[in-house]
Amino acid sequence: MAAAEEPAKRRAGSSRASGRRPAGEPRRRPAKGPAWAMRIAAEQLTELIGRAPDSISALKPTNDGWEADVEVLELERVPDTTSVMATYRVTLDKEGDLVSYERTRRYTRGQIDRRG
């Protein structure tokens, strides 16, 4: 009977290895670090402008939360190096609520940035 119990023990312990939360274990809240701030900034900007971000090019903590520069495809063209991109600066408070956003730059995808 001990041999029959062994596989069951392995299966029960395997839920931790697979990332599933065992029953009764409290759900851990994700830390409000850089990855969290990037996800929140991208989600909230998408809701406001109706376009999904292409990438996050900058992220920095501030005294009041986070500031991110989000790259967005504004006008798709062929060839794609002529597509129009925009950089939006998104400001979040410490709770992840969007405080402000503004378009700071427009450029073609194939353009090399000559600044700094």
Sequence and secondary structure as in RCSB ss.txt:
>XXXX:A:sequence
MAAAEEPAKRRAGSSRASGRRPAGEPRRRPAKGPAWAMRIAAEQLTELIGRAPDSISALKPTNDGWEADVEVLEL
ERVPDTTSVMATYRVTLDKEGDLVSYERTRRYTRGQIDRRG
>XXXX:A:secstr
 HHHHHHHHHHHHHHHHTT   TTS       SHHHHHHHHHHHHHHHHS  EEEEEEEEE SSEEEEEEEEEEE
  SSGGG EEEEEEEEEETTS EEEEEEEEEEETT      
